[in-house]
Amino acid sequence: MRTFVCLFLLLANSLSAAETVDAPSWDLALLSKTPVTFDATNRSAVPGVRSLFYEGSRFNGKPTRVFAWYGAPTNTTKKVPAMVLVHGGGGTAFDAWVKLWVSRGYAAIAMDLCGSVPVGTYGKWQRHEHGGPPGWGGFDQIDQPQTDQWTSQAIADIVLAHSLIRSFPEVDATRIGVTGISWGGYLTCIVSAVDTRFRFAAPVYGCGFLGENSTWLGTFEKMGAEKSAKWLGWWDPSHYLKRTAMPVLWVNGSNDFAYPMDSWQKSYRATQGADTLCLRVRMPHAHGGAGENPAEIYVFAESLFNGGAPLAKVTKQGRDGKTAWVAFESKSPIAKAELNFTRDSGKWQQRKWETASATLDAKTGRASVMLPEGATVYYLNLFDERGLAVSAEHEELPAQKPSR
């Protein structure tokens, strides 16, 4: 397995070097135009949320339609900010997710990116006659034309959803963000570089560097080195994140099964813009409350769109011997600081994490803690008085020599 992975990584690197020749691209002049919409018969149980189809990108030379739910506040005469909501693997357009943002005073659009409508059960949604390629990842589509592959189609349809929502008269086109969950987080990473009209991006779980350490290594092995390298050279977010300049809020869990902490760290370090981290210990991986509801995403949006108090900012971090520390700034008082650490090595998903209190000096804007014996990885979390978490970067510690 190790030999195989190293081989297709070498091939992926060679493909990356030729990106200017073979890299996927999107016609942003075309995608920035407001797409044509069509009636949809689906009815939401959520008051104020309506269904529609909009014209998607062409697939196999034929026009497509994308199903979406849309909602906006009705109790205001002012233009409102908006969110584009990108669902994860096995998901579809979720009207409850739209309702959540409408309840916060935002317009929101959630679209299906696999050619389906929200009829059926999770992972088994009903396809419609005008749908694009099915998801997820498009690993089995790698020999198809680039523009017919799932990632290309999904990104185009996200950009079109953005073009649509910003055309509505109740929406302030200068205040629109994008957030996505799991595969939706993966897509959010790419679209943050492709569609610079967004004001911010908030990928939940998703990241890049999937060929190095991810749940899909077995899939890449089955594809073979050449096809795997081709997929990674075209569709891994690492190639796009280096062009991301907008603010990004990264939300993840310490033991995420799909997007491990080392790949996640490489991803946020790759961007050009300001990055804020929220890494909770053993955060569940799911739609609904886990991936849709983190209050940090809403507060991040409010700070950019409505002058709300921002999340805390880690200004510096370091380690003096066995004492780890972070310096921070925060308009909302920091209530506590914690150390999260593991003594394990090996697969990130299987490591046991422990939490200990850190010493907080609110006057100097600094938190510090003595690292426990045997710690292999650690990071610090800051919690403001609203209960919102901001994380420092994790550090992998050098192996400790046994005492004589």
C-alpha positions in Angstrom: 0.0 0.0 0.0 2.8 2.5 0.9 4.6 1.8 -2.4 1.4 2.4 -4.3 0.5 5.6 -2.5 4.0 7.0 -3.0 3.8 6.1 -6.7 0.6 7.9 -7.4 1.7 10.9 -5.3 4.7 11.2 -7.6 2.4 11.1 -10.6 0.1 13.6 -9.1 3.0 16.0 -8.5 3.9 15.7 -12.1 0.3 16.4 -13.1 0.3 19.4 -10.8 3.4 20.8 -12.5 1.5 20.7 -15.8 -1.7 22.4 -14.3 -1.4 25.4 -16.7 -1.9 23.0 -19.6 -4.4 20.5 -18.2 -6.0 22.1 -15.2 -9.8 22.2 -15.0 -11.4 25.6 -15.5 -14.9 27.1 -15.4 -16.4 29.8 -17.6 -17.1 32.3 -14.9 -18.4 34.9 -17.4 -21.1 32.4 -18.3 -21.7 31.1 -14.8 -22.0 34.6 -13.3 -25.1 35.2 -15.4 -28.5 34.6 -13.6 -29.7 31.2 -14.6 -33.1 30.5 -15.9 -35.5 29.1 -13.3 -38.3 26.6 -13.6 -41.2 25.6 -11.4 -40.8 22.6 -9.1 -43.8 20.6 -7.7 -42.0 19.7 -4.4 -43.6 21.3 -1.4 -41.7 22.0 1.8 -43.1 21.5 5.2 -41.2 24.5 6.3 -43.2 27.8 6.0 -41.6 30.3 3.7 -39.3 27.9 1.9 -40.1 27.2 -1.7 -38.8 24.8 -4.3 -37.4 25.6 -7.8 -35.2 24.3 -10.5 -32.5 26.4 -12.1 -30.6 25.7 -15.3 -27.3 24.0 -14.6 -24.3 23.4 -16.7 -24.4 21.1 -19.8 -23.8 17.4 -19.2 -23.0 15.1 -22.0 -23.9 18.0 -24.3 -27.4 18.3 -22.9 -28.9 21.1 -20.7 -29.5 20.2 -17.0 -31.7 21.5 -14.2 -30.7 21.7 -10.6 -33.3 21.3 -7.8 -33.1 23.8 -4.9 -34.9 25.1 -1.8 -34.9 28.9 -1.3 -36.1 31.0 1.6 -35.7 34.6 2.8 -37.0 36.6 5.8 -40.3 38.3 5.2 -40.3 40.7 8.2 -37.9 43.3 6.9 -37.9 45.9 4.1 -34.1 46.0 4.0 -31.9 43.8 1.8 -30.6 40.8 3.7 -27.3 38.8 3.6 -27.4 35.3 2.2 -25.8 31.9 2.4 -25.3 29.2 -0.2 -25.5 25.7 1.4 -23.6 22.8 0.0 -24.8 19.4 1.2 -22.5 16.4 1.9 -22.2 12.8 0.7 -25.5 10.9 0.6 -27.4 14.2 1.1 -29.5 16.4 -1.0 -31.1 19.9 -0.8 -32.3 20.2 2.8 -35.1 22.7 3.5 -34.5 22.6 7.3 -31.0 24.0 6.6 -32.5 26.8 4.7 -35.0 27.4 7.5 -32.1 27.7 10.0 -30.5 30.5 8.1 -33.8 32.3 7.4 -34.5 32.2 11.2 -31.2 34.1 11.6 -32.3 36.8 9.2 -30.6 35.5 6.1 -31.7 34.4 2.7 -30.5 30.9 1.8 -30.4 28.5 -1.0 -29.7 24.7 -0.8 -29.3 22.8 -4.0 -29.0 19.1 -4.9 -25.7 18.4 -6.6 -26.3 14.8 -7.8 -29.2 15.2 -10.2 -31.8 14.3 -7.7 -34.8 15.7 -5.9 -35.4 15.3 -2.1 -37.7 12.3 -2.5 -36.6 9.1 -0.9 -34.2 8.3 1.9 -30.7 9.4 2.8 -28.3 8.3 0.0 -31.2 7.0 -2.1 -32.8 10.2 -3.5 -34.9 10.1 -6.6 -33.1 11.2 -9.7 -34.9 13.5 -12.2 -34.8 13.5 -15.9 -32.7 16.6 -16.3 -30.1 15.8 -13.7 -26.3 16.0 -14.1 -23.9 13.2 -13.0 -24.5 11.3 -9.8 -22.0 11.8 -6.8 -19.8 11.4 -5.0 -16.3 12.2 -5.9 -16.7 11.0 -9.5 -13.9 8.5 -9.1 -15.5 6.3 -11.7 -15.9 9.2 -14.1 -12.2 10.0 -14.4 -12.0 9.0 -18.1 -14.9 11.2 -19.1 -14.4 14.8 -20.4 -13.4 17.1 -17.5 -16.6 19.2 -17.8 -18.8 16.1 -17.5 -17.3 14.9 -14.2 -19.0 15.3 -10.9 -16.7 17.8 -9.3 -16.7 20.1 -12.3 -20.5 20.0 -12.6 -21.0 20.5 -8.8 -18.7 23.5 -8.7 -20.4 25.0 -11.7 -23.8 24.5 -10.1 -22.7 26.1 -6.8 -21.5 29.1 -8.8 -24.9 29.3 -10.6 -26.7 29.0 -7.3 -24.7 32.0 -6.1 -25.5 33.9 -9.3 -29.2 33.1 -8.8 -29.5 34.1 -5.1 -27.6 37.4 -5.6 -30.1 38.3 -8.4 -33.1 38.3 -6.0 -34.2 41.8 -5.0 -34.3 41.1 -1.3 -30.7 39.9 -1.2 -27.6 42.1 -0.7 -25.2 40.7 -3.3 -22.2 42.1 -1.3 -23.0 39.9 1.7 -23.1 36.3 0.7 -21.2 33.4 2.2 -20.9 29.7 1.4 -20.7 26.7 3.7 -20.6 23.0 3.0 -20.5 19.7 4.9 -18.2 16.8 4.3 -18.1 16.4 0.4 -19.8 19.8 0.5 -16.9 21.1 2.6 -14.6 19.6 -0.1 -16.5 21.5 -2.7 -16.5 24.7 -0.6 -12.7 24.6 -0.5 -12.6 24.6 -4.3 -15.3 27.1 -4.9 -13.5 29.5 -2.5 -10.8 29.8 -5.1 -13.1 29.7 -8.2 -15.9 32.2 -7.2 -14.3 35.2 -5.6 -17.7 37.0 -5.3 -18.3 35.1 -2.0 -17.3 37.1 1.1 -16.3 34.1 3.1 -16.2 30.3 3.1 -16.8 27.8 5.9 -16.0 24.2 5.0 -17.1 21.8 7.7 -14.9 18.7 7.8 -13.8 19.0 4.2 -10.3 19.7 3.1 -7.6 18.8 0.5 -4.6 16.5 0.3 -6.8 13.5 0.0 -4.1 11.4 -1.6 -1.9 11.6 1.4 -4.0 10.4 4.3 -7.8 10.0 3.8 -10.5 7.5 3.9 -10.3 7.2 0.1 -6.9 5.7 -0.1 -8.5 2.3 -0.7 -10.5 3.8 -3.6 -7.4 5.3 -5.1 -5.6 1.9 -4.9 -8.5 0.2 -6.8 -8.4 2.9 -9.4 -4.7 2.3 -10.1 -1.8 4.8 -9.9 -2.4 6.5 -13.2 -6.1 7.2 -12.8 -5.6 8.1 -9.1 -2.9 10.6 -10.0 -5.2 12.1 -12.7 -8.1 12.5 -10.2 -5.8 14.1 -7.6 -4.2 16.4 -10.2 -7.6 17.7 -11.3 -9.9 17.5 -8.3 -7.9 17.6 -5.1 -8.6 21.0 -3.3 -4.9 21.4 -2.5 -4.5 22.7 -6.1 -7.1 25.4 -5.6 -6.7 26.5 -2.0 -3.4 28.3 -2.8 -5.6 30.8 -4.7 -8.1 31.3 -1.9 -7.9 34.9 -0.6 -11.3 35.3 1.2 -11.6 34.7 4.9 -12.2 31.0 5.7 -13.6 29.4 8.9 -12.5 25.8 9.2 -14.7 23.6 11.3 -13.7 20.0 12.1 -13.4 17.3 14.7 -10.2 15.7 16.1 -11.2 12.2 15.0 -13.0 12.9 11.8 -13.1 9.7 9.8 -12.8 11.3 6.4 -10.6 14.5 6.8 -7.8 13.9 9.3 -6.0 16.6 11.2 -2.8 16.5 9.2 -4.4 17.0 5.8 -6.7 19.6 7.4 -3.7 21.6 8.7 -2.0 21.5 5.3 -5.2 22.8 3.7 -5.7 25.8 5.9 -2.0 26.7 5.7 -2.3 26.7 1.9 -4.6 29.7 1.6 -3.7 33.3 1.1 -6.4 34.8 3.3 -7.2 35.0 7.0 -8.1 31.6 8.4 -9.9 30.9 11.7 -10.0 27.4 13.1 -12.6 25.6 15.2 -11.4 22.1 16.1 -13.6 20.3 18.6 -12.6 17.0 20.3 -14.6 14.1 18.7 -17.0 16.4 16.9 -19.6 14.1 15.2 -19.6 13.9 11.4 -23.1 14.4 10.1 -25.7 16.7 8.7 -28.3 18.2 11.0 -27.1 19.6 14.3 -23.5 18.5 14.0 -22.5 20.0 10.7 -25.2 22.6 10.0 -25.6 24.2 13.4 -22.2 25.2 14.7 -22.8 28.7 16.1 -19.3 29.7 15.1 -20.4 29.8 11.5 -23.3 32.2 12.2 -21.1 34.5 14.4 -18.4 34.5 11.7 -21.0 35.6 9.2 -22.5 38.2 11.5 -19.0 39.7 12.2 -18.5 40.2 8.4 -22.0 41.2 7.4 -23.7 42.9 10.3 -20.9 44.3 12.5 -21.3 41.5 15.1 -18.6 40.7 17.7 -16.1 38.4 15.9 -14.7 35.2 17.0 -11.5 35.3 19.0 -8.3 35.7 17.0 -5.2 33.7 17.8 -2.4 36.2 17.1 0.6 34.0 18.0 1.4 30.6 19.4 4.5 28.8 20.5 6.1 26.4 23.0 8.8 27.1 25.5 10.2 23.7 26.4 7.2 21.9 27.8 5.0 25.0 28.2 2.6 25.7 25.3 1.0 29.1 24.9 -1.2 31.2 22.7 -1.7 34.9 22.5 -5.1 36.2 21.4 -7.4 39.1 20.8 -11.1 39.0 21.5 -13.9 41.6 21.7 -16.0 39.0 23.5 -14.3 38.1 26.8 -12.5 34.7 26.9 -14.1 32.6 29.6 -11.7 29.6 29.5 -8.8 28.0 27.7 -8.2 24.3 27.4 -5.4 21.9 26.3 -6.4 19.0 24.0 -3.8 16.4 23.7 -3.2 12.7 22.7 -0.5 10.3 23.7 -1.3 8.1 20.7 0.3 7.9 17.3 -0.9 6.1 14.2 -4.3 6.7 12.5 -5.7 10.1 13.5 -9.2 8.7 13.6 -8.3 6.2 16.3 -6.4 8.4 18.7 -7.7 9.0 22.2 -7.8 12.7 23.1 -7.8 14.1 26.6 -8.6 17.6 27.7 -7.1 19.7 30.6 -7.5 23.2 31.7 -5.0 25.9 30.6 -4.1 29.0 32.6 -5.9 32.0 31.2 -4.5 35.6 31.6 -7.3 37.7 30.1 -5.4 41.0 30.9 -2.4 40.1 28.7 -4.4 38.1 26.2 -2.5 34.9 26.8 -3.1 31.3 27.8 -0.5 28.7 28.7 -0.2 25.2 29.9 2.4 22.6 30.8 2.3 19.7 28.4 1.8 16.3 30.0 4.4 13.5 29.7 4.0 11.3 26.7 1.9 13.8 24.6 2.4 13.3 20.9 0.1 16.0 19.6 -1.6 19.0 21.2 -3.5 22.1 20.5 -5.3 24.8 22.6 -8.9 25.9 22.4 -10.2 29.3 23.6 -13.9 29.7 24.5 -15.4 33.1 24.8 -18.3 33.9 27.1 -20.8 33.0 24.4 -19.3 29.4 24.4 -17.8 29.8 21.0 -14.5 28.0 20.3 -11.5 29.1 18.4 -8.5 26.8 18.0 -4.8 27.3 17.7 -2.9 25.1 15.3 -2.0 21.6 16.4 1.7 20.7 16.9 3.1 17.2 16.6 5.8 16.8 19.2 9.2 15.1 18.5 9.4 11.5 19.9 10.6 11.5 23.5 13.7 9.5 24.3 13.1 7.0 27.1 14.7 8.1 30.4 17.6 6.0 31.7 
